[in-house]
């Protein structure tokens, strides 16, 4: 798995976390959170924002990707016995 994929998943996680922090049921809407907090920082479309919110299991996918990356990294100082 490439670094780009891991960074993309982390980016999605940040957007989900901002939404969870700012969204209050009955008080505001997702489009309100998007317009006030997401769009000024991350200029993405509203449809892409909704797609990001629907991404499942981001924390576990990030962890799996980082472990896979670590396992694929070559050891420069490996001792062949």
Buried (B, 14 or more C-beta within 10 A) or exposed (E): BEEEBBEBBBBBBBBBEBBEEBBEEEEEEBEEBBEEBBBEEBEBEEEEBEEBBEBEEBEEBBEBBBEEBEEEEEEEEEEEE
